Amino acid sequence: MSRSVVLTAAIEDTEVFRSDLEDMPVSVLHYPLEWYEPVKDNEDVLDTLELLDEFENIVHGSKRNAQYFVDVVEEYDKMDAVRNQLNLTLNQHTADFLEEAGIPAVHPHAEGKAINLLEFMLRIKRIGNTLYPCGDKTSEDMPGLLRELDVPVEELVLFTLEGPEEMKLQEYRTDLAAHDPAFVIFHSRRAVNRIPAAFPNLDFSDAHIITGDQAVTDKLEAEEIEVDTQAEGSWDSVKEIIKEEVGV
């Protein structure tokens, strides 16, 4: 019997995860509450792209970061300059996307953690001025780790975080009302705010609550929502929890 999983992370962040769940006896209720839009008319972006040869590395923390970066370098005809740089990624999914876009990319470690990529950069002695494409409302580990080593990092802001329009949100609510979810995934601290606000009638006591990591657990418990299982900071670890719960 299929059991339903409420997932609210962005579409592009969950492609692999959702594909993996297709092999399990679960149905995914995907209601993205995080939508991203490109930053418009940002002179800082063009100024930075004119100085690409001054960077030691370009680090892509996610496929979304890479997608917006590819869009802007194509728009400003800077693809050749990007290809001449060392492009590093935190996961294979992002590296595959860059390769398909014609940009050679290196993914040094399977776990996709910032500390592993940092260790790789130290090992190959490529610690230097680093360009990090990102959004304006995202908090990512890699820039902070580099700054702890006094490595200059330029966070190139390419997109902003938005939510779904009211009509789309109402569609989500109507669909969810027709289901009795077995699992609710709080993938990030943002989800702790967004999920209850988007679905005020959702009874969390009837579902198995999965959190992405300790920080999410702490925030959720502060809201007096009981956590059943905590993942280890990756979509793979969330997947393993669901596999165990459904007996796969």
C-alpha positions as CSV (number, residue, x, y, z in Angstrom):
1,M,0.0,0.0,0.0
2,S,1.4,3.4,-1.0
3,R,2.1,5.9,1.7
4,S,2.3,9.6,0.9
5,V,5.2,12.0,1.6
6,V,4.8,15.7,1.9
7,L,7.7,17.5,0.3
8,T,8.0,21.3,0.0
9,A,11.6,21.9,-1.2
10,A,12.2,23.5,-4.6
11,I,11.8,21.6,-7.7
12,E,15.4,21.7,-8.8
13,D,16.7,20.7,-5.4
14,T,14.8,17.5,-5.3
15,E,15.1,16.0,-8.7
16,V,17.3,13.1,-7.7
17,F,15.4,12.5,-4.4
18,R,12.0,12.4,-6.1
19,S,13.4,10.0,-8.7
20,D,14.7,7.7,-6.0
21,L,11.3,7.6,-4.2
22,E,9.7,6.3,-7.4
23,D,11.2,2.9,-6.6
24,M,9.5,2.8,-3.2
25,P,5.8,2.1,-2.1
26,V,5.3,5.9,-1.5
27,S,3.6,8.7,-3.3
28,V,5.2,12.1,-3.3
29,L,2.9,15.1,-2.6
30,H,5.3,17.7,-3.9
31,Y,4.2,21.2,-3.0
32,P,7.2,23.5,-3.7
33,L,7.0,26.5,-1.3
34,E,10.4,27.8,-2.5
35,W,10.5,29.4,-5.9
36,Y,13.5,31.3,-7.3
37,E,13.6,34.2,-9.6
38,P,16.7,35.7,-11.3
39,V,18.0,39.0,-10.1
40,K,17.3,41.7,-12.7
41,D,19.5,44.6,-13.9
42,N,22.4,43.9,-11.4
43,E,25.5,45.8,-12.5
44,D,27.6,43.9,-10.0
45,V,27.0,40.7,-12.0
46,L,28.4,42.1,-15.2
47,D,31.3,43.8,-13.3
48,T,32.3,40.4,-11.8
49,L,32.0,38.5,-15.1
50,E,34.5,41.0,-16.6
51,L,37.0,39.9,-14.0
52,L,36.6,36.1,-14.3
53,D,40.3,35.5,-15.0
54,E,41.2,36.9,-11.6
55,F,39.6,34.0,-9.8
56,E,41.4,30.8,-8.8
57,N,38.2,28.7,-8.7
58,I,34.5,28.8,-9.3
59,V,32.6,26.7,-6.8
60,H,29.0,25.6,-7.5
61,G,27.2,24.6,-4.3
62,S,24.1,23.2,-6.0
63,K,22.5,22.6,-9.4
64,R,20.4,25.7,-8.9
65,N,23.4,27.9,-8.4
66,A,25.0,26.4,-11.5
67,Q,21.8,26.9,-13.6
68,Y,21.5,30.6,-12.9
69,F,25.3,31.0,-13.4
70,V,25.1,29.3,-16.8
71,D,22.2,31.5,-17.8
72,V,24.0,34.7,-17.0
73,V,27.4,33.7,-18.6
74,E,25.5,32.7,-21.8
75,E,23.6,36.0,-21.7
76,Y,26.9,38.0,-21.4
77,D,28.9,35.7,-23.7
78,K,31.4,34.7,-21.0
79,M,31.3,30.9,-21.5
80,D,34.8,30.6,-22.9
81,A,36.2,32.4,-19.8
82,V,34.3,30.1,-17.5
83,R,35.5,27.0,-19.3
84,N,39.1,28.2,-18.7
85,Q,38.5,28.2,-15.0
86,L,38.6,25.3,-12.5
87,N,34.9,24.7,-11.8
88,L,34.3,22.7,-8.6
89,T,31.0,21.2,-7.4
90,L,29.7,19.8,-4.2
91,N,27.8,17.0,-5.8
92,Q,27.7,14.9,-9.0
93,H,24.3,16.1,-10.0
94,T,25.7,19.6,-10.4
95,A,28.8,18.4,-12.1
96,D,26.7,16.5,-14.7
97,F,24.6,19.6,-15.4
98,L,27.7,21.7,-16.0
99,E,29.3,19.1,-18.2
100,E,26.1,19.0,-20.3
101,A,26.3,22.8,-20.6
102,G,29.8,22.4,-22.0
103,I,31.7,23.4,-18.8
104,P,34.3,20.9,-17.5
105,A,33.6,20.4,-13.8
106,V,35.2,18.5,-10.9
107,H,33.3,16.8,-8.1
108,P,35.9,15.3,-5.7
109,H,33.7,13.5,-3.1
110,A,30.5,11.5,-3.2
111,E,29.0,12.9,0.1
112,G,28.6,16.4,-1.3
113,K,29.7,18.2,1.9
114,A,31.4,21.6,1.9
115,I,34.3,20.4,4.2
116,N,35.1,17.6,1.7
117,L,35.4,20.0,-1.1
118,L,37.5,22.3,1.0
119,E,39.9,19.5,1.8
120,F,40.2,18.7,-1.9
121,M,41.0,22.3,-2.7
122,L,43.7,22.3,0.0
123,R,45.1,19.0,-1.4
124,I,45.5,20.3,-4.9
125,K,46.7,23.7,-3.7
126,R,43.9,25.7,-5.3
127,I,43.0,27.8,-2.3
128,G,42.7,31.3,-3.7
129,N,40.2,34.0,-4.8
130,T,37.0,32.0,-5.2
131,L,33.8,32.9,-7.1
132,Y,30.7,31.4,-5.5
133,P,27.4,31.9,-7.5
134,C,24.4,31.9,-5.1
135,G,21.1,33.5,-4.1
136,D,20.4,36.5,-1.8
137,K,18.5,34.5,0.8
138,T,20.5,31.3,0.9
139,S,22.8,30.3,3.7
140,E,25.5,27.9,2.5
141,D,28.5,26.5,4.3
142,M,31.3,26.8,1.7
143,P,31.8,30.6,1.7
144,G,32.0,30.6,5.5
145,L,34.6,27.8,5.6
146,L,36.8,29.6,3.0
147,R,36.6,32.8,5.0
148,E,37.7,31.0,8.1
149,L,40.9,30.2,6.2
150,D,41.2,33.9,5.2
151,V,40.5,32.9,1.6
152,P,38.8,35.7,-0.4
153,V,35.3,34.7,-1.6
154,E,33.0,36.7,-3.8
155,E,29.4,35.5,-3.5
156,L,27.9,36.4,-6.9
157,V,24.1,36.9,-6.2
158,L,22.1,35.7,-9.2
159,F,18.7,34.9,-7.8
160,T,16.2,35.6,-5.1
161,L,13.9,33.4,-3.1
162,E,10.1,33.8,-3.5
163,G,7.1,31.8,-2.6
164,P,4.2,30.4,-4.7
165,E,1.4,32.7,-5.8
166,E,-1.8,32.6,-3.8
167,M,-3.6,30.6,-6.6
168,K,-0.9,28.0,-6.7
169,L,-0.9,27.8,-2.9
170,Q,-4.7,27.2,-2.9
171,E,-4.2,24.3,-5.3
172,Y,-1.7,22.8,-2.9
173,R,-4.1,23.1,0.0
174,T,-7.0,21.6,-2.0
175,D,-4.8,18.6,-3.1
176,L,-3.4,18.0,0.4
177,A,-6.9,18.0,1.9
178,A,-7.6,14.9,-0.2
179,H,-4.8,13.0,1.3
180,D,-3.7,11.6,4.7
181,P,0.1,12.0,4.6
182,A,2.3,9.4,6.3
183,F,5.4,11.5,6.2
184,V,6.1,15.3,6.4
185,I,9.7,16.4,5.5
186,F,11.0,19.5,7.1
187,H,14.1,19.8,5.0
188,S,15.4,23.2,6.3
189,R,14.8,25.8,8.9
190,R,12.8,27.8,6.3
191,A,10.4,24.9,6.0
192,V,9.6,25.2,9.7
193,N,8.1,28.6,9.0
194,R,6.7,27.9,5.6
195,I,4.9,24.5,6.0
196,P,2.6,25.5,9.0
197,A,1.9,28.8,7.3
198,A,1.0,27.2,4.0
199,F,-1.0,24.3,5.5
200,P,-2.6,25.5,8.7
201,N,-5.0,22.5,8.8
202,L,-2.3,19.9,8.6
203,D,-2.2,17.7,11.7
204,F,1.4,17.0,12.3
205,S,0.6,14.5,15.1
206,D,-0.8,12.0,12.6
207,A,2.3,12.0,10.4
208,H,5.9,10.8,10.8
209,I,8.0,14.0,11.0
210,I,11.4,13.9,9.4
211,T,13.9,16.8,9.8
212,G,16.9,17.5,7.7
213,D,19.4,18.0,10.5
214,Q,19.8,19.1,14.1
215,A,19.2,22.8,13.4
216,V,15.9,22.0,11.9
217,T,15.0,19.7,14.8
218,D,15.8,22.4,17.3
219,K,13.7,25.0,15.5
220,L,10.8,22.5,15.1
221,E,10.8,21.5,18.7
222,A,10.8,25.2,19.7
223,E,7.5,25.4,17.8
224,E,6.3,22.4,19.9
225,I,6.1,20.1,16.9
226,E,7.4,16.6,17.8
227,V,10.1,15.1,15.7
228,D,10.1,11.4,14.9
229,T,13.4,11.1,13.0
230,Q,16.3,13.3,12.1
231,A,18.3,13.0,8.9
232,E,22.0,13.7,8.5
233,G,21.9,16.8,6.4
234,S,21.4,15.2,3.0
235,W,18.6,14.0,0.8
236,D,20.2,10.6,0.7
237,S,19.9,10.3,4.5
238,V,16.2,11.4,4.3
239,K,15.7,8.7,1.7
240,E,17.2,6.0,3.9
241,I,14.8,7.0,6.7
242,I,11.8,6.5,4.4
243,K,13.2,3.2,3.1
244,E,13.5,1.9,6.6
245,E,10.0,3.1,7.6
246,V,8.3,1.5,4.6
247,G,10.4,-1.7,4.9
248,V,12.2,-1.5,1.6
